[in-house]
């Protein structure tokens, strides 16, 4: 063991001697190159040799100072620099130009940012959301569309989509009127028809008067057709004239061209241009027989007003003694329903009950009352409904006194009404009463 320890000590001594020789050799070489080498463990700075540039050391707390070089003498690439302040090979070390990128030295503050920021020059592009001018403001669009639709499909935008109306196909029409009683009436009707055609924009090719009739030749769209309406017989010729004038006003109100209006005695004929695509259906309503003609006249006026209230076009209203007929156009077929009352003791009671029943039917959804007809001690009411109205009756037993039956009828009617029922008729006959009612809720359609 002693021999091994002595051998190890000898090896370390030889290595230390070789290292010292190497350090002395390197120090001699550095001194030849002009550098000062400290020896003996001393860290004191030696005075610089004349003519030999020395590196500038950074003092703690002081800003970095670039090395002072001659303006016309660039720094030698082989000139070493301070380890903590390396110089970029491609960046000349100028006194007014800081090194880039800055090297953070724990011993001194961070270099100023590069490139320098001019306080009067805004940063571009601006990245702060709150900075004025960012993001760029465009005229607002309400409501915003994301993503934008192309091409635009807004129907309210003028000129889009482009509309090209289809070419109108025209054809030649030849109209021959019916025979008039007087030639003057035929000429007057012909001139009125020609003027109406021209106002509608149709070309009149020929108009020829044949004394008590006339012929018209004109160009019009092929989608039109000539229709003729022949009325029934009125009691007086004046009534037929008035009805013909009302018919013409109704057609002109729909934008149709009237080609003929011929009143012959107690009837009239009207011809006009209609469209093939019209869905209006011509329908006829005939009333029952009234006791007096004045009652029929009053009912005629009420029925016509009710039909006009639902949008029907009245073509003819004709009073025939104690009954009447109404011809009208509507876009769908209307089915009438009839309500017949029971027999009352007095006609005044029937009159009062008829008025009450008519008002009750009007409260039912979709019902239109057309006719109210009193016949002695009973009455009939004709109405229109979009469904089959189902009525129900309650018949009481016999009471001892009629006053008790009257009081019980009122109480029963009030009880039914509290359940949402609509009372159509309340008829007290002696010591017994009958109540007819209908449900005020939903009714099943046809």
C-alpha positions as a printed NumPy array, in Angstrom:
array([[   0.   ,    0.   ,    0.   ],
       [   2.803,    2.38 ,    0.767],
       [   4.283,    1.678,   -2.667],
       [   0.905,    2.39 ,   -4.357],
       [   0.538,    5.686,   -2.487],
       [   4.027,    6.803,   -3.427],
       [   3.376,    5.898,   -7.086],
       [   0.148,    7.927,   -7.177],
       [   1.805,   10.985,   -5.626],
       [   4.558,   10.812,   -8.212],
       [   2.005,   10.76 ,  -11.078],
       [   0.192,   13.848,   -9.737],
       [   3.488,   15.711,   -9.333],
       [   4.465,   15.035,  -12.929],
       [   1.028,   16.204,  -14.186],
       [   1.237,   19.426,  -12.186],
       [   4.678,   20.19 ,  -13.557],
       [   3.475,   19.631,  -17.114],
       [   0.466,   21.93 ,  -16.56 ],
       [   2.672,   24.686,  -15.167],
       [   4.982,   24.415,  -18.147],
       [   1.99 ,   24.674,  -20.49 ],
       [   0.623,   27.783,  -18.698],
       [   4.05 ,   29.461,  -18.844],
       [   4.271,   28.675,  -22.578],
       [   0.76 ,   30.122,  -23.273],
       [   1.531,   33.237,  -21.205],
       [   4.678,   33.857,  -23.216],
       [   2.757,   33.529,  -26.476],
       [   0.012,   35.953,  -25.32 ],
       [   2.619,   38.537,  -24.243],
       [   4.177,   38.354,  -27.675],
       [   0.731,   39.124,  -29.154],
       [   0.485,   42.258,  -27.011],
       [  -1.825,   41.089,  -24.203],
       [  -1.065,   41.479,  -20.51 ],
       [  -1.234,   38.256,  -18.559],
       [  -1.815,   38.268,  -14.816],
       [   0.228,   35.821,  -12.816],
       [   0.472,   34.702,   -9.261],
       [  -3.349,   34.68 ,   -8.722],
       [  -3.509,   38.516,   -8.7  ],
       [  -6.581,   40.148,  -10.364],
       [  -5.145,   43.673,  -10.429],
       [  -5.357,   45.35 ,  -13.841],
       [  -1.985,   46.08 ,  -15.458],
       [  -1.382,   49.429,  -17.213],
       [  -1.9  ,   49.222,  -20.979],
       [   1.011,   49.093,  -23.256],
       [   1.576,   52.042,  -25.617],
       [   0.013,   51.554,  -29.077],
       [  -1.957,   48.475,  -28.116],
       [  -5.798,   48.856,  -28.026],
       [  -7.407,   47.494,  -24.895],
       [ -11.108,   46.377,  -24.38 ],
       [ -13.434,   48.63 ,  -22.422],
       [ -14.959,   47.035,  -19.362],
       [ -18.552,   47.617,  -18.25 ],
       [ -18.942,   49.096,  -14.794],
       [ -21.9  ,   47.951,  -12.707],
       [ -24.864,   50.347,  -12.931],
       [ -23.466,   52.199,  -15.983],
       [ -25.003,   52.028,  -19.541],
       [ -23.205,   50.061,  -22.123],
       [ -20.526,   51.98 ,  -24.033],
       [ -19.392,   50.671,  -27.409],
       [ -15.671,   50.464,  -28.027],
       [ -14.024,   53.646,  -29.265],
       [ -12.649,   53.056,  -32.73 ],
       [ -11.255,   55.279,  -35.373],
       [ -13.983,   56.497,  -37.814],
       [ -12.038,   55.327,  -40.827],
       [ -10.544,   52.243,  -39.23 ],
       [ -13.011,   49.309,  -39.013],
       [ -12.756,   46.811,  -36.242],
       [ -10.539,   43.874,  -37.067],
       [ -12.468,   40.571,  -37.346],
       [  -9.749,   38.882,  -35.306],
       [  -9.901,   41.458,  -32.506],
       [ -11.394,   39.715,  -29.494],
       [ -14.19 ,   41.35 ,  -27.579],
       [ -15.37 ,   41.171,  -24.022],
       [ -17.137,   37.872,  -23.377],
       [ -20.288,   39.583,  -22.094],
       [ -20.55 ,   42.003,  -25.013],
       [ -20.261,   40.057,  -28.27 ],
       [ -20.4  ,   42.025,  -31.514],
       [ -22.482,   40.838,  -34.45 ],
       [ -20.15 ,   39.88 ,  -37.336],
       [ -22.351,   41.586,  -39.912],
       [ -23.234,   44.624,  -37.833],
       [ -20.603,   47.401,  -37.621],
       [ -20.074,   48.635,  -34.133],
       [ -20.961,   52.32 ,  -34.392],
       [ -21.168,   54.58 ,  -31.358],
       [ -24.697,   55.753,  -32.276],
       [ -26.038,   52.329,  -33.228],
       [ -26.668,   49.854,  -30.398],
       [ -25.909,   46.214,  -30.902],
       [ -28.727,   43.981,  -32.135],
       [ -30.147,   41.813,  -30.839],
       [ -29.621,   43.079,  -27.292],
       [ -27.91 ,   40.651,  -24.944],
       [ -29.318,   40.568,  -21.461],
       [ -26.496,   40.866,  -18.915],
       [ -27.543,   40.15 ,  -15.358],
       [ -25.133,   42.818,  -14.231],
       [ -26.644,   45.776,  -16.102],
       [ -30.135,   46.879,  -17.272],
       [ -31.651,   45.655,  -20.503],
       [ -30.715,   47.528,  -23.669],
       [ -33.384,   49.834,  -25.212],
       [ -35.738,   48.189,  -27.757],
       [ -34.765,   47.926,  -31.356],
       [ -35.837,   49.344,  -33.72 ],
       [ -36.375,   52.546,  -31.717],
       [ -39.992,   53.629,  -31.365],
       [ -40.748,   57.197,  -32.33 ],
       [ -43.393,   58.551,  -29.896],
       [ -44.939,   60.71 ,  -32.651],
       [ -45.247,   57.779,  -35.084],
       [ -48.082,   55.298,  -34.374],
       [ -47.315,   51.637,  -34.3  ],
       [ -48.45 ,   49.898,  -37.499],
       [ -50.463,   47.851,  -37.682],
       [ -52.31 ,   48.835,  -34.503],
       [ -52.988,   45.77 ,  -32.439],
       [ -54.623,   47.207,  -29.357],
       [ -58.391,   46.714,  -29.581],
       [ -59.068,   49.933,  -27.712],
       [ -56.704,   52.017,  -29.87 ],
       [ -58.562,   54.607,  -32.006],
       [ -58.79 ,   53.62 ,  -35.63 ],
       [ -58.611,   49.885,  -34.997],
       [ -60.329,   47.931,  -36.296],
       [ -61.158,   50.095,  -39.347],
       [ -64.768,   51.326,  -39.209],
       [ -66.954,   50.681,  -42.216],
       [ -70.542,   51.943,  -42.687],
       [ -72.681,   49.668,  -40.487],
       [ -75.026,   47.241,  -42.174],
       [ -78.18 ,   46.324,  -40.299],
       [ -78.848,   43.535,  -39.857],
       [ -75.315,   42.205,  -40.371],
       [ -75.121,   39.263,  -42.731],
       [ -72.391,   36.703,  -42.158],
       [ -71.292,   35.426,  -44.572],
       [ -72.46 ,   37.916,  -47.179],
       [ -74.971,   36.468,  -49.595],
       [ -74.092,   36.665,  -53.239],
       [ -75.919,   37.34 ,  -55.46 ],
       [ -78.294,   39.471,  -53.353],
       [ -81.68 ,   37.926,  -52.874],
       [ -83.452,   40.707,  -50.993],
       [ -86.841,   41.022,  -52.7  ],
       [ -87.065,   44.647,  -51.604],
       [ -83.909,   45.586,  -53.489],
       [ -84.807,   47.49 ,  -56.644],
       [ -83.916,   45.76 ,  -59.839],
       [ -83.28 ,   42.344,  -58.345],
       [ -84.141,   39.76 ,  -59.335],
       [ -84.686,   40.943,  -62.88 ],
       [ -88.28 ,   40.385,  -63.923],
       [ -89.132,   39.684,  -67.498],
       [ -92.914,   39.638,  -67.974],
       [ -94.102,   36.908,  -70.269],
       [ -95.148,   37.951,  -73.719],
       [ -98.92 ,   38.419,  -73.907],
       [-100.571,   36.274,  -76.544],
       [-103.321,   38.224,  -78.27 ],
       [-106.102,   37.023,  -80.484],
       [-108.894,   38.5  ,  -82.541],
       [-112.353,   38.556,  -80.952],
       [-115.614,   39.05 ,  -82.865],
       [-118.57 ,   39.923,  -80.657],
       [-122.187,   39.941,  -81.878],
       [-124.722,   41.594,  -79.582],
       [-128.315,   40.515,  -78.952],
       [-131.304,   42.342,  -80.461],
       [-132.338,   45.605,  -78.837],
       [-135.839,   47.031,  -78.724],
       [-134.633,   50.372,  -80.088],
       [-131.754,   51.126,  -82.435],
       [-130.666,   54.069,  -80.297],
       [-130.095,   51.708,  -77.365],
       [-127.972,   49.467,  -79.601],
       [-125.798,   52.377,  -80.768],
       [-125.38 ,   53.684,  -77.23 ],
       [-124.328,   50.23 ,  -75.976],
       [-121.855,   49.851,  -78.89 ],
       [-120.136,   53.184,  -78.214],
       [-119.88 ,   52.438,  -74.503],
       [-118.337,   49.008,  -75.217],
       [-115.783,   50.452,  -77.674],
       [-114.73 ,   53.125,  -75.167],
       [-114.346,   50.484,  -72.427],
       [-112.139,   48.354,  -74.701],
       [-109.877,   51.297,  -75.481],
       [-109.576,   52.25 ,  -71.788],
       [-108.47 ,   48.688,  -71.09 ],
       [-105.719,   48.998,  -73.735],
       [-107.292,   46.728,  -76.348],
       [-107.272,   47.592,  -80.038],
       [-110.691,   47.975,  -81.671],
       [-110.471,   46.855,  -85.301],
       [-114.114,   47.327,  -86.286],
       [-117.444,   48.465,  -84.824],
       [-120.491,   48.07 ,  -87.03 ],
       [-124.083,   49.001,  -86.146],
       [-126.863,   46.855,  -87.648],
       [-129.767,   49.015,  -86.466],
       [-131.001,   46.988,  -83.461],
       [-127.716,   45.073,  -82.934],
       [-123.987,   45.628,  -83.487],
       [-120.694,   43.848,  -84.116],
       [-117.345,   44.518,  -82.465],
       [-113.978,   43.177,  -83.667],
       [-111.019,   43.774,  -81.365],
       [-107.651,   42.396,  -80.233],
       [-107.351,   41.203,  -76.643],
       [-105.321,   38.65 ,  -74.648],
       [-106.146,   35.057,  -75.471],
       [-106.654,   34.352,  -71.756],
       [-110.008,   36.177,  -71.893],
       [-113.417,   34.885,  -72.878],
       [-116.848,   36.432,  -73.489],
       [-119.541,   35.568,  -70.953],
       [-123.225,   36.453,  -71.119],
       [-125.697,   36.799,  -68.256],
       [-129.453,   36.711,  -68.869],
       [-131.641,   37.757,  -65.938],
       [-135.071,   36.534,  -64.922],
       [-138.315,   38.45 ,  -65.342],
       [-138.997,   41.386,  -63.084],
       [-142.434,   42.708,  -62.196],
       [-141.721,   46.125,  -63.723],
       [-139.399,   47.27 ,  -66.485],
       [-137.96 ,   49.954,  -64.211],
       [-136.815,   47.243,  -61.81 ],
       [-135.074,   45.452,  -64.695],
       [-133.317,   48.703,  -65.723],
       [-132.145,   49.353,  -62.194],
       [-130.909,   45.771,  -61.841],
       [-129.008,   46.007,  -65.139],
       [-127.232,   49.179,  -63.991],
       [-126.255,   47.497,  -60.71 ],
       [-124.903,   44.495,  -62.616],
       [-122.73 ,   46.713,  -64.824],
       [-121.323,   48.561,  -61.803],
       [-120.478,   45.247,  -60.154],
       [-118.568,   44.041,  -63.242],
       [-116.698,   47.309,  -63.679],
       [-115.808,   47.212,  -59.99 ],
       [-113.984,   43.934,  -60.673],
       [-112.078,   45.456,  -63.606],
       [-114.031,   43.639,  -66.295],
       [-114.971,   45.112,  -69.659],
       [-118.726,   45.215,  -70.361],
       [-119.517,   44.586,  -74.028],
       [-123.311,   44.818,  -73.884],
       [-126.148,   46.009,  -71.647],
       [-129.564,   45.252,  -73.132],
       [-132.82 ,   45.785,  -71.211],
       [-135.737,   44.171,  -72.992],
       [-139.058,   44.598,  -71.228],
       [-138.808,   43.113,  -67.736],
       [-135.46 ,   41.348,  -68.163],
       [-131.91 ,   42.296,  -69.164],
       [-128.82 ,   40.821,  -70.793],
       [-125.228,   41.775,  -69.988],
       [-122.146,   40.468,  -71.837],
       [-118.611,   41.007,  -70.507],
       [-115.011,   39.813,  -70.783],
       [-113.909,   37.354,  -68.106],
       [-110.683,   35.496,  -67.448],
       [-110.305,   31.756,  -67.823],
       [-108.418,   31.652,  -64.526],
       [-111.315,   33.093,  -62.5  ],
       [-112.426,   30.902,  -59.613],
       [-115.634,   32.809,  -58.909],
       [-118.715,   30.607,  -59.02 ],
       [-122.117,   31.945,  -59.972],
       [-124.75 ,   30.913,  -57.455],
       [-128.453,   31.617,  -56.967],
       [-130.425,   32.04 ,  -53.771],
       [-134.244,   31.849,  -53.826],
       [-136.2  ,   32.861,  -50.771],
       [-139.428,   31.404,  -49.386],
       [-142.853,   33.029,  -49.602],
       [-143.608,   35.903,  -47.272],
       [-147.043,   37.016,  -46.133],
       [-146.571,   40.542,  -47.448],
       [-144.5  ,   41.869,  -50.351],
       [-143.04 ,   44.598,  -48.088],
       [-141.581,   41.909,  -45.843],
       [-140.02 ,   40.236,  -48.895],
       [-138.533,   43.577,  -50.028],
       [-136.998,   44.222,  -46.62 ],
       [-135.571,   40.69 ,  -46.467],
       [-134.132,   41.077,  -49.984],
       [-132.137,   44.133,  -48.9  ],
       [-130.874,   42.404,  -45.74 ],
       [-129.833,   39.243,  -47.594],
       [-127.931,   41.177,  -50.268],
       [-126.066,   43.149,  -47.571],
       [-125.143,   39.909,  -45.753],
       [-123.732,   38.365,  -48.951],
       [-121.728,   41.477,  -49.737],
       [-120.386,   41.372,  -46.19 ],
       [-118.61 ,   38.066,  -46.875],
       [-117.179,   39.303,  -50.194],
       [-119.789,   38.013,  -52.665],
       [-120.519,   40.025,  -55.814],
       [-124.259,   40.595,  -56.304],
       [-125.252,   40.112,  -59.924],
       [-129.027,   40.31 ,  -59.631],
       [-131.644,   41.058,  -56.993],
       [-135.181,   40.304,  -58.175],
       [-138.407,   40.656,  -56.199],
       [-141.182,   38.333,  -57.339],
       [-144.349,   39.236,  -55.442],
       [-143.891,   37.765,  -51.953],
       [-140.515,   36.107,  -52.695],
       [-137.19 ,   37.116,  -54.218],
       [-134.117,   35.753,  -56.   ],
       [-130.491,   36.802,  -55.593],
       [-127.771,   35.782,  -58.05 ],
       [-124.211,   36.292,  -56.832],
       [-120.589,   35.222,  -57.41 ],
       [-118.373,   33.744,  -54.734],
       [-115.036,   31.926,  -54.779],
       [-116.519,   28.716,  -53.345],
       [-119.86 ,   26.988,  -53.237],
       [-122.051,   28.16 ,  -50.356],
       [-124.537,   25.774,  -48.8  ],
       [-127.537,   27.303,  -47.051],
       [-129.142,   25.859,  -43.91 ],
       [-132.638,   26.463,  -42.607],
       [-133.869,   26.827,  -39.064],
       [-137.637,   26.333,  -38.582],
       [-139.177,   27.355,  -35.274],
       [-142.081,   25.783,  -33.447],
       [-145.589,   27.226,  -33.263],
       [-146.171,   30.066,  -30.84 ],
       [-149.507,   31.024,  -29.323],
       [-149.31 ,   34.593,  -30.523],
       [-147.716,   36.034,  -33.643],
       [-146.061,   38.763,  -31.546],
       [-144.216,   36.084,  -29.575],
       [-143.024,   34.53 ,  -32.844],
       [-141.879,   37.955,  -34.089],
       [-139.882,   38.591,  -30.914],
       [-138.375,   35.085,  -30.926],
       [-137.338,   35.411,  -34.599],
       [-135.3  ,   38.541,  -33.844],
       [-133.655,   36.857,  -30.86 ],
       [-132.809,   33.729,  -32.868],
       [-131.243,   35.76 ,  -35.671],
       [-128.992,   37.607,  -33.213],
       [-128.014,   34.324,  -31.535],
       [-127.036,   32.748,  -34.86 ],
       [-124.808,   35.704,  -35.659],
       [-122.818,   34.928,  -32.494],
       [-122.002,   31.447,  -33.799],
       [-118.591,   31.367,  -35.487],
       [-118.803,   31.647,  -39.296],
       [-122.603,   31.923,  -39.545],
       [-124.169,   34.521,  -41.888],
       [-127.925,   35.08 ,  -41.634],
       [-129.532,   35.549,  -45.043],
       [-133.292,   35.467,  -44.57 ],
       [-135.788,   35.906,  -41.724],
       [-139.351,   34.973,  -42.695],
       [-142.361,   35.141,  -40.358],
       [-145.332,   32.988,  -41.232],
       [-148.196,   33.518,  -38.798],
       [-147.151,   32.055,  -35.455],
       [-143.893,   30.464,  -36.679],
       [-140.814,   31.585,  -38.591],
       [-137.896,   30.368,  -40.694],
       [-134.309,   31.613,  -40.719],
       [-131.949,   30.763,  -43.593],
       [-128.234,   31.106,  -42.921],
       [-124.798,   30.195,  -44.28 ],
       [-122.258,   28.239,  -42.237],
       [-118.947,   26.518,  -43.09 ],
       [-120.143,   23.416,  -41.245],
       [-123.377,   21.566,  -40.573],
       [-124.853,   23.301,  -37.553],
       [-126.353,   20.733,  -35.183],
       [-129.153,   22.081,  -32.98 ],
       [-130.504,   20.44 ,  -29.85 ],
       [-133.876,   20.766,  -28.114],
       [-134.968,   20.495,  -24.509],
       [-138.693,   19.794,  -23.928],
       [-140.003,   20.205,  -20.398],
       [-142.82 ,   18.429,  -18.628],
       [-146.25 ,   19.903,  -17.818],
       [-146.514,   22.445,  -15.029],
       [-149.623,   23.272,  -13.031],
       [-149.59 ,   26.911,  -13.971],
       [-148.286,   28.709,  -17.034],
       [-146.386,   31.185,  -14.825],
       [-144.416,   28.299,  -13.376],
       [-143.555,   27.108,  -16.889],
       [-142.489,   30.647,  -17.832],
       [-140.203,   30.919,  -14.766],
       [-138.755,   27.434,  -15.328],
       [-138.013,   28.227,  -18.988],
       [-135.996,   31.292,  -17.982],
       [-134.04 ,   29.309,  -15.389],
       [-133.279,   26.478,  -17.821],
       [-132.129,   28.915,  -20.505],
       [-129.789,   30.637,  -18.006],
       [-128.325,   27.282,  -16.937],
       [-127.602,   26.271,  -20.535],
       [-126.052,   29.643,  -21.311],
       [-123.715,   29.3  ,  -18.302],
       [-122.315,   26.151,  -19.924],
       [-121.406,   27.998,  -23.144],
       [-124.531,   27.092,  -25.101],
       [-126.181,   29.598,  -27.444],
       [-129.952,   29.773,  -26.984],
       [-131.722,   29.981,  -30.331],
       [-135.38 ,   29.676,  -29.296],
       [-137.375,   29.717,  -26.071],
       [-141.046,   28.802,  -26.664],
       [-143.543,   28.571,  -23.769],
       [-146.827,   27.022,  -24.854],
       [-149.316,   26.825,  -21.972],
       [-147.81 ,   24.804,  -19.121],
       [-144.932,   23.39 ,  -21.137],
       [-141.829,   24.966,  -22.717],
       [-139.246,   24.079,  -25.379],
       [-135.69 ,   25.435,  -25.599],
       [-133.566,   25.036,  -28.736],
       [-129.815,   25.645,  -28.4  ],
       [-126.521,   25.04 ,  -30.137],
       [-122.977,   24.596,  -28.844],
       [-120.857,   27.717,  -29.051],
       [-117.605,   25.753,  -29.361],
       [-115.873,   24.128,  -32.31 ],
       [-118.087,   22.596,  -34.981],
       [-116.936,   19.947,  -37.422],
       [-116.78 ,   21.175,  -41.025],
       [-118.429,   19.442,  -43.937]])
